[in-house]
Amino acid sequence: MNGVNPDPTEPAREPDAIARLQLTQALQRAQYAIAWERGWPILARLLTVIGLFLVVSWAGLWLALPFLARVVGIALFVALALGALFPLLRYRWPTREEGLSRLDRGTGIRHRPATALTDTLASKDPIALALWKEQRWPRSSASVPVCRRRGCRSTTPGRCVRWSW
């Protein structure tokens, strides 16, 4: 329960729109996960340098060193911090394809379901479009009338093999 009440005046979404919304949300979470996996080592290096600086400071080493050694020490920590941030120059946000690839790997299915859902048809042929839609959404409205004429209750894989022609 997320505490959000559905708006009864809002029209119900089609299954295709709901599936696209869920895929978009899953893709966004996958991209955030990839971004975190790429970014945390950089953050860990920087936090390590900051932690070492705090250890040296709280130990009172800066008070025991002469002025020139303090300057060299602080310059060393600045150089270490910049060195820890250097990989940030090569950091790139994950692409949509990388997010889809992560979703596909996470399913454990070999036929890449997330990528298949986002594919588009290059042909403008209406027959090819109808076949493609039926392949993507087998419980679509196009298959329901055929199924009712044949006397079956639902569309299931392999049903056409058992139909008597």
SULRA-V476681 format. One line per field, one symbol per residue. burial: 1 if it has 9 or more other ideal C-beta (glycine too) atoms within 8 Angstrom, else 0. A space follows every 50 residues. Layout:
burial->???
This chain:
burial->00000000000000000111101001110110111001100100110111 01100110001100100001001000100110011010001001000111 11110000000111111000000000011101110001010111001000 010010001000000
